[in-house]
Structures are given as structure tokens and as C-alpha cells.
Amino acid sequence: MRHFYRSHMPPAEVLAMADRFFPGIGLTPSATAVRSRSFTGPLGSMKLTVKAEGGHYTFIEADTDQMGESRLDRNVKKFFVHCHRREDPAHTLEASY
């Protein structure tokens, strides 16, 4: 599955957060790329790419090799929530109906 999120954080900060958020998943040798990481583990594999977009936005894209709503996909979504809370700690969730 492919997931994406737009952030206001600098790309280097997003990658540092990803390295801390996914500590149990090992980095593969392709992680030497400046703005991407590849993680593999028992839940599957994921490629995280971060690029500057439109001035002050950072585009975060995560591709997993899992079908449907897997545990790895839920962890990617939790990482995006973690990024959002880092940007805006005062934000509260509200019902959208």
C-alpha cells in the first residue's frame, strides 16, 4: 500500500523521527540514500521517501509490500499521527460528522 502525508517539518527532522519511531525494524543497505529509508522486518518491508515540496511543505511517502490493512500499515499511520502531533501539540481530534 502507498501512504502519504504533507508536513511543515524539515526533511532531515522527519527522517530522524522515522529512525527513532521504527527502531525494531532493521535498515537495509539502500538506506544510504539521503532522503529515503528502507525498513525490513517480520511485519514486511517499507520504503519511506521524504522530499521538499512547494516551498515550506515536506512530502512524506511510505510504500509497504503488504496487502490491505496490515500491522505495518497501521504503524505507518501512527508515524504520521506522531508527525502531526510534533507539529501541532495543541490539536485535538473532533468528530467529522
N, C-alpha and C positions, 0 to 999 in steps of 0.2 A: 504494500500500500504506500501511497505517497501522501505525506502531510506537509503543511507549510504554515508559517507564522511570520508576521511582519513586526519588527521590534524597533525601538529607538536606541537600543544599546549598541555600542561599537562591536564590530565583528570579533575582535580579539577577546572581548569580555564574554560574548556568547560561547565561544569555543572553550574558554576556561571554565565556564559554568557547566558545559557538556562533559568536560573531562572529570569534573567533581561529581556530577549527577549520575553518571554511568560508571562507577568505579569497579563494579564486579564484572563488567564486560571488557574483554581484552582488546586493545588496539591492534589492528592488523598492520603489516608493514606499509600499506598505502596511506597511512595516517601522516606521512611526512609532507603531504600537501599543505600549503599554508592555510587555506580556508576550508578544509574539509577533513572529516574524520570518518573512518570505517570501524565499526564495532562488530565483534562476533562473540557469541556465547551460546549457552544451551537454549536460549529462547529464540535464537535466529541471528540474522545479520542485519545491520543497518548502516546506511551511508548518510552522514549529516553534512550538508553543504551550507556555507554562510557566505552571502555576498552583499555588498553595499548596493543600495537601490534607491534611486530618486533623491539623492541628497542626504537627508538625515535618517532614512529608513535602512534597516538591515533585514534582508530576506533570508529566513531560515527554512531549509527544506530537508526533510527526512524521508528516505526511501527504505522500506523494510522488505524482506523477502517472504513475509507471512501473508496468508490469505485471510480476509475478513478481520474481525476484531480480536487480535491476539494479545497476549500479555505484553509483548514488546511494543505493539501499537499503543496500548494504554500507557506504558511508560513514556513513550514519546509525547503523548498528550499531557501527561503530568509534567514533563520537562517544559512544555510550552506554558503551562499554568505557572510554573516556577519562574519562568522568564517574565511573565506578565506581572506577577507579584513583586518581582525585583524592581520593575519599572514603576509600578503604582501600588505601594503597600496599603494605601487607604481605600482601595477599590473593594466594594462589597458586591457579592453576587445577588442578583434580583431575578425574579421570575419574568419571563418574556411574553406573558400572555395577558 
